[in-house]
């Protein structure tokens, strides 16, 4: 993985990004999408409330990571 791509994904340094608005608007939007997907699929995957909350948190983290990776690739071009 490119060093600048790692800096964009794993650090909170906005100066690594060409357009800082990707992070400011992208991360909360991807987190909201992840929570929504987690709540939708969590009820089908788990029957306990704790399981639903955990799967929603997992989906939120995964969508933020995947979404910011896609934005970092777009930003590096």
BELGI-V777679 format. One record per helix or strand of 3 or more residues. SS is the DSSP state (~ for helix, > for strand). FROM is the first residue (numbers start at 1). LEN is the number of residues. Records with the same first field share a line. If there is no record, write none. Layout:
BEGIN
SS = FROM-LEN, FROM-LEN
END
This chain:
BEGIN
~ = 3-8, 14-3, 21-25, 49-28
END
